[in-house]
Amino acid sequence: RERAAAPPGADGAADAQVAQSALAAVLAFARARQAPPAKFAEWLGLACAPRLESFSGRELALLARSLALCAPGEASLLAAVHASALRRAEAGGLGQLEMLDVCWALALAASSEPLRTSRSAAAIVDSGVPVASLMLRGFVRKSSLMAMLARTADPADCTRAQLVDTIWAFKTSAHPSAPALLERALPAVHAAAAAMAPHELACVLYAYAAVGVPGAVGLFRSLAPQPPTSPTRGRAARGRTSAELQAEAEAYAQQAAALAAAPTSEFALARFRPIALSHIAVAFAVADPDSPETRALVGRVADAAAAQLGALNVHDASGLVWALAKVGVPHAQLLAGVAERAARMLPAGAEAAGSGAHGLDGGGEPFGDKEGGEAFDWLTTRSLSRLLWAYAEADGVSPMCARTRALLPAMGARLLPQLPTLDDVEIAQMAASLAAVDAPAEQRAQLFAELAREARPRLRRFRPQALSLLARAFASARVHDELLLNAIAEAARGQLGRRFASVDLAQLVWAVATVRADARCACGFPHSDELLHEAHTALAARVAGSPRALDSLGQREAAQLVWAFGAEGLLAEGALTSCLLAAVMTPAAERGGSATRNSLFHLEVRVADGVEGEPISDK
């Protein structure tokens, strides 16, 4: 420690010995995947930061990777390593591989969850989010070294491992040059995909889905060929010539062989670990949700995950359930099994989260090893809230069994103490999830009272998506918190045309009309007339500007708008009504060209009076 604290340069041999000792020590901690003690981390900064120029390019890269693996909170030292690497790269003294290693290390160290400004100071401390990583995340997004790597890297000359590291680093850092680099790397990924290990393939596909690279859909479909159509047999084959039947059989054999050879075949997926299965399913659901290839692929992934149910952790399970809901694939065995495990053994710590090189080498106990009672870390809380949301969305695809439906409110109740650590969208998603299940009246009242208490002071900072979803949740649950509804209305007024997407408008309009139509709510939805007319004006203006303005609406959202505007007498013949009816009748995947024209002959909306027993549903 005394040597490290001495000014560098006085004794060259001593400087070299201190630097080499520091590198050897940090390598040992990194190989053991063990965080060093605080005193060692302090010594490391003293030993390395002033002596970085004595490291060779390869040693500098090794130091960066080791710090990212065992001491990612050393933000000052990592920033100093970045500065040294940038100086060398600009002078031509740092090779392409060393530059990639430093960028990879910075991306890994900065990959902790970014802090939401809506959280309180106490929640920041309690949630366990490394504050140093928050500084690093913004730093890496503007990294000049990563910009230089994006300009000079040639994906065609990379080895498979280097290609995966490059793609992962740029996706994780959210660097502005990521879309262009990933698009340039598409041919190399096509060529290398068949030889990639399962975790590498999952990492690459997840990156392409997250970044949203144009042209990546072709990559996804090439890796998940559509299952072959069975050849015609029996009575159906009558009237067919032998040549036609032979050609059909040969085509079937070729399609079956292509599917068996694909990296995502049933046999290949059996070798995937649960975290890779989750990433593959989420990637396909994001990048190409409406294709038959994706539906077949997600079904195969669910089969493989159900066979490894005992190894699933909550983070992987939330991704799998969400993908099933997004693509519309029912899988009762996986849904019921995950809910049963989540309710029986809720997670107790961060060890269940992935901690490997690409976020795909997670370890730890699947759902924790203790029966409830312990505090959750921030990542587990987030994954559990997402799991609840995924189940609520999947309910429309494959209705939950009674046991699963009964388990979800208990999971929500366990998350109540963690509400301050959730952001605005996560709180709204939890509310929507709990509104979709049949909790006992007393339990539901308690859950929604806690949600309202947490949301009210933060509503001014809620994004439009969160405001709309929260309003929909309370309307669906028939919980009329007047203070909350008034705060939602105040936050939304005057903003609908400028900030709210069409999907968000549909949810808010449905919530406003539903509360107004509910005889149990004496106060109604505050400012409801103003909100409905503002939303109607905003949507009409969008349709007038572009006939395809409502293509983002699903059939459910379009039906919500038709019902809500019709119930309020706002659904007159015109372009908006025509587009809404077209959206109701046509799945989003089948829409193309200009919006379908529908002649509106007569639309009659009947509102029943005095109906007390049936809750108004958004299904």
N, C-alpha and C positions, 0 to 999 in steps of 0.2 A: 504493500500500500504506500509505503514511503517512497519507493522508487517510482510508482505510478504518479504520485503527486509532485515529483520533482519536475522542473521545466524541461521539456524535451530538447535534445540537441547538445546538452552539456557532455553527455557520454554516449557516443553512438552505439557502442556494444551493449550498454545497459538498456538503451531505448529498444534495440532489436530484441533483446531478451524479454523485456516487458511485453512488447507487442506479440511475440510468438507465444508467450505464456497465456496471454489473454485469448488468442485465437484457439490454442489447444483446449483451453478450459471451456470456452463457449461451444466448441465443436462437441465436446463430451456431453454437455447438457443437452444440446440439440439431438444428438444420437439417442440419448436416453428419453427424449420427449419430456423433459422435466424442467420446470421453471426454476431458475436459480434463486438463492436467498437474496434478500434486499441488499445486504452488505456486499455480496458479490456483484450485483448489478451496479451498485455505486462505484465499486472498484473498476468494473469494466469500462464505465464511462471515462474515468480518470486515465485508464491505461490506453484506451484506443483512440478517443477523439483527437488528442493532440498529435498522434503518431500515425495517422491514416496514410500519409504519404510514404511511410516506410513499408507499407504492404504492397506486394505485387498485385497485378490485376486479378489474378486467380484467387489470391488470399483475400482481397477485398470482396470478391463475389461470395467466397465461402463464409466470410464474416457476416455479410448481409443475410444470406440464407439461414445461417445458424441463429442469428438474432430473431429473425421472423418466426422461427420454430419454437424457440425457448424463451425469448424475452421480447415479445412484440410491443410491450409498453415502453421500451426505451426509444421514445420518439426522437429525442434530441440526437442520440447517437446514429439512428437510422437516417435522419436528415443530413448529418455530417457525412455519412457514407455516400448518400446520394450526391452531395455537392462534390465530393472527391471523384466519384465516378463520372460525373458530368464534365468536370475539368479534363479528365483523362480522355474521355470520348471525343471532346471537341479538339483535343490536340492529336487525336489519332492513336492514343496509347492504350485504348481499351478495346478488346476484341468483341465481336458480335455476341458470342456466348456469355462472356462476362457481363455485358450490358443487359442481356436477357435475364441473367441470374439476379442482378441487382433489382431490376424492375419487378420480377416475380416476387422477390422478398418484400419489397415495399407494398405490393398489392396484397400479399398475405397478411402482413402486419396491420394494414389498414382495413381489413375485411370485417372487423367487428361492427355491430349494428350502429348506424349513425344516430345521434341523440335527437329526440324531438324537442322542439322548444316548448311544447305544452307540458312537459313533465316538470314537476317541482324539484327543488334541490335535494330534498330528502329522498325522493323517488330515484334520482340519479344515483345517489350513493347506495341505496338499498338494492337497485337493480343489478349492480355488478358490471355495468358497461364500462370498459376501460376508457377513461377520459382521454388518455394519450392517443388512442386510435382515432378519436374524433378529429384531432388536429391533423393526423396523418392522412385521413381520408380526403380532406380538402386539398392537402399538399400534393398527394399523388395524382389527383384529377388534373392538376395543372403542371405536372412534371415535364420539364424540358427534356429529360433523359428518355422518357417514354415517347415523347413526340419524335425525338431523333431515331429511336428504335423503330417506330412505325414507318418512318420515311425510308430507312435503310434496310429493313428486314426483307428477305426474299423467302416467302413460305415454301417455294419449290425446292430450295436448297436446305431446308431444315430436316433434321431427323424427326421421326414420329414423336419422340418425347419432347423435343424442342418445339414442335408445332403445337402440341397440347399445352405446354407451358406458356407459349406466347398468347394463344387464344384465351386461356384462363386468366392470365395477368391483365389483359386489356379489358375483358369483360368485368372482372372483379373491381378494377380500379375505376370503371366508368369513365375512362379517358375519352375526350372528344374524338380522337382518331380511331376508336375501336370499330365503328361500323365500316369505315373504308378498309381497314386492315383485314377484318374478318371476311369482307366480300372478296378481297384480293386472294385470300387463303382458300376460297371454296374449291378450286381445282385440286389443290394439294390434299385437302380433307377428303374429297371424293376418292382420291387415289389411295389414301392411307387408311380409310375407315375400316376396311375388312380386316386389317391386321391389328387394329387397336384392341387393347385390353378392355374388359367391360367398364372399369372406372374411367378410362380415358375417353371411350366413346360417350359415356354419360356426361362427362365434363364438357366435351366439345359441343354436343347437341344442346345441352342446357345453356351454354354460352350463346349459341346462335339464336336460340329462342328468346333469351333475355335481351339481347342487343337488338333483335328485330331486323336482321340483315335481309335486304331485298334479294330474291333469288334463292334463298335457303330452303324454300319449300321443296324444290327438286331434290335436294340432299336428303331431306326427311323421307320423301316417298321412295327414293332409291334404296333406302336402308330398311324399309318396311313394306315389301311388296304385298299386294292384295292377295288374300287366300284364293286358291283356284276354285273355279266352279266345277262341281262334280259332273262327270260326263253323263249323257243321257242313257238311261237303262230301262229295261222292262217294257211296259206298255208305251211309255213315252217315246221309245225308240222306233216304234212302228212307223213305217212310211219313210224312214231315213235310209239312205244308201249305205252300203258297207264302207265306201270311201269317206263319206261324211262322218260316220261314227269313228273311223280310224283316225281321221284328222283331229276330231274332237278329243279323242283319247291321248293323242300325242301332245296336243296343246295343254291338256290337263297335266300330263307328266312333266312337261317343261316348266309350267307354273309352279308345280309342287316342288320340283328340284330347286328353282330359284328361291322359293320361300325357305326351304330347308338350309340353303347355303347362306341365307342372309344373316348378318350379325345380330338380328333381333328375332331369330326363329325361336320356337318353343324350346328347342334343345339348347340354344345359346343362352337364352334368358335364365335357364336353370343354374347357370354358373355365376349369375350376377348377385352381388350382395344387395341387401335391402335398400341401402342408400342409393346405389346405382339404379335400381329398379324405380325408385321414387323420382330421381332426376330424369330418367328416360321418359317416364309417363308424363311428368309435368312439361318437359320440353316439347313433346309431340302435341300435347293438349294446348299449349300456347301457340306454337308455330303453325299447326295445320289441324284445327279442331274439327272441321266439318267433313274431312275425307274418310272414305271407307277404310283406307289403309290405316289411318290413326285409330279408328274404332277397333279394328282387328288387333292392332298392336297393343293398345291399352288393355284389351281383354286378355291377351297373352301375358302381359306384365302382371295383371291382377292374379291370374292363376299361379304364376311363379311366386308372387308375394304371399299368397295364401298358403303355399307350401312351406314358407319360412316365417309363419306368423310369430313363432316364439322368439325370433331374432329382430322383429320390427321395433324401432323406438318411436317415440311420439312425433319426432320431426319428420321421419320418413313416412309415417302413417298419414300425417296431415296432407302431404303432397300427393300420395296415392289416392286418398279419398277425394281430394279436390279434382284430380285428373278424371276420375270416374264420373264426377258430376259435370265437369266441363264438357266432356266428350259425349256423355249420355249413355254410358255402359253400365248396366245393372250387374252387381256382383254381391249377392246377399251374404255369401260366406265370408268374404273379406270385411265387409262393412260391419257385420255382427261380431266377428272375431276381434277387430280393432277396438270397437266400443267396449266390449267385455274386458279386454286387457287394460284399456285406459282407465276405466272406472275402478278396476280392482287394484291396480298398482300404478298410481299416478307418480310421475317423475319427481325426484327429490333433489336433483342437482344438475350442474352443467355437464357432467361427464357423459350424458347421453348424446350430447351434440357432437357433430363431426368436428375433428380437429386435425385432419390430415392435410396433405399437400394441396389438394384441389378441393377441399371441403368434401371429399368423397371417401375418406378413410376413417369414418367415425367409429368410435368404440363405445365402451361403457355398457351399463345395464340397459336392457331394452326400454323398460318403462320405470326405471328406478327399482330398488329392491326393498322398499318399505311401504307399509300400508298407510298412506296419507300422512297428514299432520305436519310435514316439514315444509319450510318455505321453498318456493320455486325460484330458480334463476330466471333472468329476463328472457332468455332464449326459449326455455321450456314454456313459460307463460305465453309467449307469442305463438308458439307452435300449438299449444292447447286451444287457444282462441281460434286459430285457423282451422283446427280439426273440428271444432264445433260448427264453424261456418260451412266447412266442406260437407258435413253431415246434413245440414239444413238444405244446402243446394242439391245434394244427392237424393234427398227425399222425393224430389219431383221426378227422378229417373227410376228409382227402385224404392218403393215405400218401405220405411223402416219397420222391422218387427217390433212387437210391443216391448220386448226386453230392451232393445236398443233405444227406443223412444223414452223409456223410463230412466235410462242411465244418463242421458245428456243433461237434464237439469242438475243432477248431482255434480257433474263435471263443471257446469257453470257456477254453481255455488262455491266450489273449491277455488274458483278464480276471482271471486269478489275481492278478497284482500289485495289482489295484485292489480286492480283497475288503474291505480295511478301510474303504473309502468307501461300501460297500453297507449297507443296513439289514437287519434280520432277515428280513423277507419276501423281499427281493431275493436274499439268500443262499440261502434255502430254494427259491425259484423256479429259481435257477441249478442247484442240485443236482437238482431234479426234471427240469429240461430235459436235463441231461447223462445222467441215468438213462434217459431215453427214447430215446437214440441209441446206435448200436453203435460205441462207441470201442474201439480195441484194449485188451486187458487191462492192459498196462503203463501206457498213457496214462490209462485210467479210474482205476486205483489212485492215480496221482499226483494227478489232479484231485480225487478224493474225500478223499485225505489232506490236501490243502490246505484244502478246505472244512471238514473236521472240525477242523483246527487253528485255523481262524479262528472257528468257531462255538462251540467248547467253552467258552471263557472268558465268552461273552456269553449263554449259554443262559438264565440266570436272568432276563434282560431280554427274552427272546423273547416275542412275543405268541402266543396259542394257535394262530392260523393258521400262523405260521411253524414252531412246534414240530411240529405235525401233518404239515405238508408236508415238513419236513426228515426226519422219521422215515419217511414214505412213500418219499422219494427214496432213502435208504440201503437200505431194504428192497427196492425195485425193482431197484437196482443190485447187490444181493447183496454189499454191502460192509458188513461187520459190525464196526464200530469200537466195541468194548465200552465204552470210556470215554464216547464220545458217547451211545450208547444209554442208558447208566446216567444220564447227566446229563439227557437228555430225560425219562426216567421220573421222576427226582426232581423236575424242574420241573413235571411234569403231575400227579403224585399229589395227590389231595385237591382238585383244581381242576376236574375234568372236568364236574361238574354245574353249577358256578357260572360258569365263564368260557368254556367251549368251546362253540361253535355245533355244530349237528348235523352239518354238513359236515366240520368239523374232527374231531369224534369219529369219523366214518366213516373218515377217512384214518388216524388214529392207530390205531384198532382193526385196520384192515387190515394196517398195518405190524407191529403186535405179533404178530398171528396168522401173518403170512407169515414173520417171523424164527423163530418157534417151529416152524413146519413145515419149515424149511430144514435138511436133515440136515448141511449144511456148517457150520452155526453151532452149535458145541458149547455155548456159554454161553447161547444163547437171548436173549430180550428181558428185561432186568431187571424185576422186579416185574410180570411179565406177567399172572399170575392176578389180582392186585389191580387192575390197570388195566382188564382186560376186564370184571370184575364191576362195577367202579365205572362204566364207560361204559354197561353194560347197565342198571344201576339208574337212571342219569341219563336215558337215553332212555325207559325204561318210565315213569318219573315224568312226563316231558313228554307222552307219548301219553295217559296217564291224565288229565292236565290239559286237553288239547285234542286231539281226533281229527285235527286238521290240523297237528300239531306237526312232522311230518316233510315238509311240503310243500316245504321249501327244498332237500330232497335231490334230486339228479339220479338217473337210473336207475343210473349207474355206482356212485355212492356207496351207494345202497341195496343193490345187488348185493354190494358189498364187505362191508357189514355182515351180510348174510345168510350169505355164505360164512364170514366170520370167526366169527360166533356159532355157526354150525352146526358148524364144525370143532372148536370148544371145548365143544360140548354145551350151549350156552346158548340154543338156539333152540327153545323149547317153544311149544305152542299158546297163543295169547293175543293181547291187543290189539296189543302191540308187533310180533309176528311178522306179524299180519294187515296192519298199516300198512306194514311193510317190504316185503312181497310186493306190495302195491298200488303202492308207489313203484317197484318194479322193473318192473312190467308197464305202468305208465302214465307217459308223458312228463309233465314238470312243467307244460308249457303246457296240458295237457288235464285237469289235476286241478281239481276244484271241488266245492263242497259238503262234505259229510262224507266222511271217508276211505272208500274202497271196502272192503266186508267180503268177506273171502276165508276160506272154510272150509278149514282145514289138515287134510287127511286123513292124509298121511304124508310125512315128509321124512327122507331118508336121506342122510347125508354119508359119502362114502368117501374116506379119505386113503390114497394109495398109498405103500407103503414101498419104499425102495431105489431111488427114481428119482433118478438123479444128473445126467442130461444136460440135462433141461428146466428152465430157470429159471421160477419162479413169476411170472406176469404179472398186472398189475392191469387189463389191457385186457379 
